Amino acid sequence: MSFNNPTAGLEVICGPMFSGKSEELIRRLRRARIARQRVQVFKPAIDDRYSIDRIVSHSEASLEAIVARTSEDVMKRLDDRVEVVGIDEVQFFDRGIIGVCERLANLGKRVIVAGLDLDYRGVPFEPVPQLMAVADYVTKTMAVCMRCGAAASRTQRLVASESRIVVGAMDSYEARCRRCFEPDLPSQLAMELSPTSGTGAGPADRDA
């Protein structure tokens, strides 16, 4: 192992949607660049909501990134000279990303990842829980519940789908606290939006 980099290790930024995870990741990576460290940033190919080749926060902060489909792609495209590696939306990568992050941290690199720790059902979203367990530092960000204003730790899905992964933003999700979180809400909304509901009105626009 080589630990010439005093900031070497694995940092995990996790929490629900709209809690500022990507914004915090971007902030740390920008500070590393200010310190003149070599930085490389990765994002999963599936996340093309705002940009194909940039990580973008809901507050519109952004940073250029390399698009990767698998954890193996991350290793193949990694520059050996890099000192700081950032990975956004890490929950969309395969379980191999755990070994990749550990390997890079053990090589003396600073690895910073951001992702959802719970899915739309409130169930741990692999591989983030495993990354949290082996991390040197974990930061859990909180959003604001869009129903009552309390601290929100859950992501409420607003569209009907049985798929665990549905990429979306303001039209598909909102932050909820534990009390306001409703895992079965998507099917309820589907009924409300059916032609027989009378009004046919959809949910109000929500900020992602």
C-alpha positions in Angstrom: 0.0 0.0 0.0 1.1 3.6 -0.6 -0.2 6.4 1.6 1.7 9.4 0.3 -1.7 11.1 0.0 -2.6 12.3 3.5 -6.3 12.3 2.5 -6.3 8.7 1.2 -9.3 6.6 2.1 -13.0 6.1 1.2 -15.6 8.7 1.8 -19.3 7.9 1.4 -22.0 10.6 1.0 -25.4 9.1 1.2 -29.0 10.1 1.9 -32.4 10.5 0.0 -32.9 12.4 -3.2 -32.9 16.2 -3.0 -30.6 16.1 0.1 -27.5 17.6 -1.6 -25.4 14.5 -2.1 -24.1 15.4 -5.6 -23.6 19.0 -4.5 -21.4 17.9 -1.6 -19.5 15.6 -3.9 -18.9 18.4 -6.3 -17.8 20.7 -3.5 -15.2 18.3 -2.2 -13.9 17.5 -5.7 -13.6 21.2 -6.5 -11.6 21.8 -3.3 -9.3 19.0 -4.3 -8.6 20.7 -7.6 -8.0 24.0 -5.8 -5.3 22.1 -3.8 -3.9 21.1 -7.3 -4.6 17.4 -6.8 -5.3 15.3 -9.9 -9.0 14.5 -9.9 -11.0 12.1 -12.0 -14.8 11.8 -11.8 -17.1 9.0 -12.9 -20.9 8.7 -13.4 -23.1 5.7 -14.4 -24.3 5.6 -18.0 -27.9 5.1 -16.9 -28.0 8.6 -15.3 -28.6 11.0 -18.2 -31.3 13.2 -16.5 -29.5 16.5 -16.8 -26.3 15.8 -18.8 -24.6 12.8 -20.5 -21.1 13.7 -19.5 -21.4 15.8 -16.4 -22.5 15.2 -12.8 -25.2 17.7 -12.1 -26.8 18.5 -8.7 -30.5 19.5 -8.4 -29.2 23.1 -7.6 -27.5 23.0 -11.0 -23.9 22.8 -9.8 -22.0 20.5 -12.3 -18.6 18.9 -13.0 -17.4 17.1 -16.1 -17.4 13.3 -15.7 -16.4 10.1 -17.4 -19.4 7.9 -18.2 -19.0 4.2 -17.1 -21.4 1.3 -17.5 -19.7 -1.1 -15.0 -17.2 -1.1 -12.2 -14.7 -2.7 -14.6 -15.1 0.4 -16.9 -14.1 2.6 -14.0 -10.8 0.6 -13.5 -10.1 0.6 -17.3 -10.5 4.3 -17.7 -8.7 5.3 -14.5 -5.5 7.4 -14.8 -2.9 5.9 -12.6 -1.6 9.4 -11.7 -5.0 10.4 -10.2 -5.0 11.3 -6.5 -8.7 11.8 -6.0 -11.5 9.7 -7.5 -15.2 10.8 -7.4 -18.1 8.6 -8.3 -21.7 9.9 -8.4 -24.9 7.9 -8.2 -22.9 4.9 -7.0 -26.0 2.8 -6.3 -26.4 2.3 -10.1 -23.1 0.4 -10.3 -22.7 -3.3 -9.9 -21.4 -4.8 -6.6 -17.9 -4.9 -8.1 -17.7 -1.2 -7.3 -17.1 -2.1 -3.7 -13.9 -3.9 -4.5 -12.9 -1.1 -6.9 -13.3 1.6 -4.2 -11.4 -0.5 -1.6 -8.6 -1.2 -4.0 -8.2 2.5 -4.9 -8.3 3.6 -1.3 -5.7 0.9 -0.5 -3.5 2.3 -3.3 -3.4 5.6 -1.4 -6.1 7.5 -3.4 -8.9 9.5 -1.9 -12.1 8.0 -3.1 -15.4 9.9 -2.7 -18.7 8.3 -3.7 -22.3 9.6 -3.5 -25.5 7.7 -3.7 -28.9 6.7 -2.3 -28.7 4.5 0.8 -32.4 3.5 0.6 -34.6 2.7 -2.4 -38.2 3.9 -3.0 -39.4 1.1 -0.6 -37.2 2.3 2.2 -35.0 -0.8 1.7 -31.1 -0.5 1.8 -29.9 0.2 -1.7 -26.9 -2.0 -2.5 -24.0 -1.5 -2.9 -24.2 1.7 -0.8 -24.7 0.0 2.6 -21.6 -2.2 2.0 -19.6 0.9 1.0 -20.7 2.6 4.2 -19.5 -0.3 6.2 -15.9 -0.3 4.8 -15.7 3.5 4.5 -13.3 5.7 6.5 -15.9 8.5 6.6 -19.6 8.5 6.1 -21.8 11.6 5.7 -25.5 11.2 5.7 -27.3 14.1 4.2 -30.9 15.0 5.0 -33.5 16.6 2.7 -36.7 18.5 3.7 -40.0 16.6 3.8 -42.2 18.0 1.1 -45.3 17.1 3.2 -44.5 18.5 6.7 -41.2 20.2 6.5 -39.4 17.9 8.9 -35.9 16.4 8.2 -36.4 13.8 5.4 -34.5 10.5 5.1 -36.7 8.7 2.6 -37.3 9.0 -1.1 -41.0 8.8 -2.1 -41.7 7.5 -5.6 -44.7 9.2 -7.3 -45.0 7.0 -10.4 -46.3 3.4 -10.6 -43.6 0.9 -11.4 -42.4 -2.4 -10.1 -38.8 -1.7 -11.2 -36.3 -0.9 -8.5 -34.6 1.6 -10.7 -36.6 4.3 -12.3 -34.4 7.3 -13.2 -36.3 10.5 -12.7 -36.4 13.8 -10.8 -39.2 16.3 -10.0 -41.8 14.3 -12.0 -41.1 11.0 -10.2 -39.9 11.5 -6.6 -40.0 13.7 -3.6 -38.3 13.7 -0.2 -40.3 12.5 2.8 -39.7 12.1 6.5 -40.2 8.7 8.2 -43.8 9.6 9.3 -44.9 10.9 5.9 -43.2 8.1 3.8 -45.7 5.8 2.1 -44.1 2.9 0.3 -47.4 1.9 -1.4 -48.1 5.4 -2.8 -47.3 4.8 -6.5 -50.2 2.4 -6.9 -52.5 4.8 -5.1 -51.5 7.6 -7.4 -52.1 5.4 -10.5 -55.7 4.9 -9.3 -56.1 8.6 -8.7 -54.9 9.4 -12.2 -57.1 6.9 -14.0 -59.9 8.2 -16.3 -62.5 7.1 -13.8 -61.2 9.4 -11.1 -63.3 12.2 -12.4 -60.9 15.1 -12.6 -58.0 13.5 -14.3 -55.7 16.0 -12.6 -52.2 15.0 -11.9 -50.0 15.8 -8.9 -48.6 19.3 -8.7 -45.1 20.0 -10.0 -42.5 19.1 -7.5 -38.9 20.4 -7.2 -36.3 17.6 -7.7 
